[in-house]
Amino acid sequence: MTAAKTVEKELKRIAKLDRYVRPEKITGAIKLDSNENFALDAKFVLQIVTEAARRVDLREYPIDELDGLYAQLAKYTGINEKYIGAGSGSDQIIELLLTTLASNNNKKGKKGSSGRAAVFVPTFSYFINRCELHGMAVDKVPLEKNFELDIDRFAKSAKKAGLVYLCSPNNPTGGQIPKKDAVELLDRLDYDNALVLVDEAYSDFASYSLAKEATKRDNVIVLRTLSKAFGLAGARVGYMIAGEKTAGLFRSTIQSPYPVSTLSLTIATGVLERADFVKKTIEDVKGERRRVFESLDEIKGIKAFRSDANFLFVETGKKKRYSAIAKALEKEGIVVKMLGNVSGHTGCMRVTIGTQEMNDRFLKCVREGAAS
Ligand SMILES: Cc1ncc(COP(=O)(O)O)c(C=O)c1O
């Protein structure tokens, strides 16, 4: 096949794939659709951004700033910096890992090959989209009725894959895999030809992290981000925690030399230096999560699922109720992620936990919609 024909064929394949659609920005709306952290005081972030802007010299490449970030990440996570690698959001780390794996992808879809990924569904659809973009076959194992993971069933698929993705707490369902099950899965997949990616974007709101487990293994990478709990989605700073060999290779060879801007690095370091303040906000969000969950539970016809993240997965049931709630939210200027029917659950939405006032306005809309 000529080069031009190959390109044409590949572009045709890509044009048919699902893609991530960035949410629309509605001026003045209350944004509860992307799991950002609006409970974190905007003034707190602004002050750190202003201090950072005064300090940095953007004429220079970032050199020391990356070391500064590693030192603060080590302090926050309690994990030595030799196990940590940073990137421009966890999205970019995912992308780099897929690029690296896909370059060895001539065995597409074969058992145990790097061209085959295993995920449970529903999960973070961006990850599936990116695997497919890279030409990987993706085995999708459904979660059980209440979005619990059957680890025997999952391990069967995972064993055939070169890449295994565990989103925990899971987006969009919110639950974290029980620690015992998660560690058992890592034990069962503890062999060199399977890379296990544990996406812990929301673990700051959860009860445990697998970061320590990852440092003990060469085939496990835990992905974290400052976009959620740390309120820095716009700064684009993510990090991974892995075994010393894997993390070292990521930093020295896989990652580009200057993946994050000096400004973002300085801001991220500044926010991490004040992690105690952020931790208080995380506790506030967890309190609100419980309150919103309990309030939803009292509304007839509405079911919320237990969450370990800063959002709730809500099932509203029949179409009439779903539409009435959507209308009430629109009128109130609140944006949530409308998911429709998901894995046998009807009229679903994912709502970010915001400030008490935002959450009250959301609850008011659900009550109104459910009563109409
Ligand atoms: C599960 C999960 N992983 C990763 C990301 C991306 O995070 P980042 O902003 O660090 O790229 C998100 C963002 O929504 C997410 O939900």
The ligand as an SDF file (V2000), in Angstrom:
LIG
                    3D

 16 16  0  0  0  0  0  0  0  0999 V2000
  -10.8160    9.3160   36.0150 C   0  0  0  0  0  0  0  0  0  0  0  0
  -10.1250   10.4930   35.4430 C   0  0  0  0  0  0  0  0  0  0  0  0
   -8.8490   10.3730   35.1020 N   0  0  0  0  0  0  0  0  0  0  0  0
   -8.1740   11.3990   34.5880 C   0  0  0  0  0  0  0  0  0  0  0  0
   -8.7850   12.6230   34.3810 C   0  0  0  0  0  0  0  0  0  0  0  0
   -8.0030   13.7190   33.7540 C   0  0  0  0  0  0  0  0  0  0  0  0
   -7.3530   14.4830   34.6860 O   0  0  0  0  0  0  0  0  0  0  0  0
   -6.3070   15.5910   34.2920 P   0  0  0  0  0  0  0  0  0  0  0  0
   -6.9920   16.9010   34.4380 O   0  0  0  0  0  0  0  0  0  0  0  0
   -5.1850   15.4080   35.2690 O   0  0  0  0  0  0  0  0  0  0  0  0
   -5.8510   15.3490   32.8870 O   0  0  0  0  0  0  0  0  0  0  0  0
  -10.1220   12.7900   34.7200 C   0  0  0  0  0  0  0  0  0  0  0  0
  -10.8040   14.0650   34.4830 C   0  0  0  0  0  0  0  0  0  0  0  0
  -11.9890   14.2060   34.4930 O   0  0  0  0  0  0  0  0  0  0  0  0
  -10.8140   11.6910   35.2670 C   0  0  0  0  0  0  0  0  0  0  0  0
  -12.1050   11.7710   35.5970 O   0  0  0  0  0  0  0  0  0  0  0  0
  1  2  1  0
  2  3  1  0
  2 15  2  0
  3  4  2  0
  4  5  1  0
  5  6  1  0
  5 12  2  0
  6  7  1  0
  7  8  1  0
  8  9  2  0
  8 10  1  0
  8 11  1  0
 12 13  1  0
 12 15  1  0
 13 14  2  0
 15 16  1  0
M  END
$$$$
